[in-house]
Amino acid sequence: MMDPVTLMLLGTAPAVLKVADTLAQILLLRARADLARARAAARSEGDKPGGAR
């Protein structure tokens, strides 16, 4: 038989995984937004090479 702490931890695992999944989705959305902003900034530069004036 398992001790009460182990049973409690096993019972909370689905909730912990759901929170972790939500946080991962938020981080992914932020990263995609940052990438989109960086691409938009690069386009607004006129696609000039790095050393061009």
Summary of the structure (lengths in Angstrom):
residues: 53
radius of gyration: 22.4
end to end distance: 73.9
largest distance: 73.9
contacts: 84
relative contact order: 0.07
helix: 77%
strand: 0%
